[in-house]
Amino acid sequence: MNHYETVFILNPVLSESQVKEAVQKFHDYLVSKGAEMISKEDWGLKKLAYAIQNKKSGFYHLIEYKVSGEIITPFELEFRRDDSVMRYLTVRLDKHAIAWAEKRRERNKATKK
C-alpha cells in the first residue's frame, strides 16, 4: 500500500451541506476500496491564484490515505465526473513527505487547542 494525499478545490457557489456531502462522497469511495484514512483537512474558502471556470475562490480540502496504486486512476475519474470539483491533485508521498505531513498535522493540532 502506498501513502497518498489528494488536494481538491470545490466550487465556491456550493452550500456548506453540499461541500460536506461532496467531501464525504470521496471519503466513502476510498473507504469502500479498502483505503486506510489518515487525515482529512478542511482548509476553507480561499482565493485562487488565477480564475478557474470564471471563479476567483474555492473550498480547499486535503485527504491523506494509504491505498494500493490501482485505485488512484478510478478515484481521479470520480473527480473528473463531479461538476462541483474545479481542480484536484493526487501525490504519492515518499518517506520525507510523510514525515513532513505528520509534523504539519501535529502543528495543526497544537494551533487548534
Buried (B, 14 or more C-beta within 10 A) or exposed (E): EEBBBBBBBBBBEBEEEBBEEBBEEBBEBBEEBEBEEBBBBEEEEEEBEEEBEEEEBBBBBBBBBBBEEEBBEEBBEBBEEBEBBBBBEBEEBEEEEBEEBEEBBEEEEEEEE
